[in-house]
Amino acid sequence: MGPLAWACSDVAQLSPDPVSPRELATKDPTADGMPHAYYFAGSEGAYGFPSLKDAVDDAPDTELEKGWAIAVVEQATAHGQRWGRSRQGRWFSLQELGAARPSAFHGEDIAGGQLDVAWVVVPRANVYSALNGKVSGVRTRFEALHVREAKKGRAGEMLRVSKDGEPEAWLRARDVSRATAAPPPAEVGGAASKERWIDVDLAEQVLVAYEGVTPVFATLVSTGRGGQGTKTATRKGVHRIWVKIFTTKMDNLEDEDAEHHYRIEDVPWVQFFDKGIGLHAAFWHRDFGHVHSHGCVNLAPLDAHRLFGWTGPKLPAGWSAAYPHAYDPGTAVRVR
């Protein structure tokens, strides 16, 4: 069926749906990391119809609860209002939906392998002119800084930081998340290897992408809210990406004990590495640098898009999913 692709069942039934390769991505993801325009159901929910022509007269066959999300791949005007068609082929009134506004945050390239980057992870972080000096200014959330030194001060651990074109200053270490270097795991061949791999630091909520021992990219993430051993934890260990999926549905509708249910259609840039735990874009929150997820490693969309293209296996053009194989193995992901 294609290079390194075979039908795995005795009989394959062809879909009656028209071929629409363009719907793999309906917008350029380089601007905000999103392959489609995404919308959330409003306070009263939203209803989907299989036919736009009969959307007012016929009963809906799909219902979204408040906060559930869909990808809209086409818009049209009918019955005096604007409508959006989901990738599942259902038409929703845009009056019942609110547009998603994904975070514009993105990580940093690491120049020369010098891993000294940190980000402010509180709304406003006080800046001190000296180790035990007075407050001289503030840094705002997601500002990227370079760490030059760490020392103990009256306010606890302090970091001497710099930013291009600005004088050095001191910040409290608890106000930032800092990328820290780590040796490669044995699974990628140790220090002599040049293999690409990913390190996820749970304590700092930071991901670093490596080529052998050399860090090349770092960013903030949001990992699972649960402690190790709970069902919402991002489990520690070394695994390899076992499947990459352009978009997939994520929900907890089968969890009867959940405080609230969620359903996100077409979550983009999904890379599962530990059973159902994976890297993927999160456009429904901006809490990067803090635990937030149900177990997966949440990335800002721009970072998720970048890493999806950087890791193995590569996804051939026009494909919606790919498994690793001997010629293109899955990238190793270590959670520590």
Protein Blocks (a to p, Z undefined) as FASTA:
>chain_A
ZZhiacfbfbdcddfbdcdfklmpgcdfklnopabdcddddfkopaddfbfklmmmpccf
bdcdehiacddfbdcdeehiacdddfkopacdfklpccddddfbdcdddehhiacbccdf
bfbdcddfbfklccfbdcdehiacddfbdcddfkopadddddehiacddddfklpccddd
ddddfknopjmbcbdcddddfklopacddehjacfbdcdddddfbdehiakbcceddddd
fbdcfbacddfklmmkbfbdcddehiahiacfbhjaccdddfkbckehiafbeoiacddf
klmmmmmmmpccdddehiabdcddfklccdddddZZ
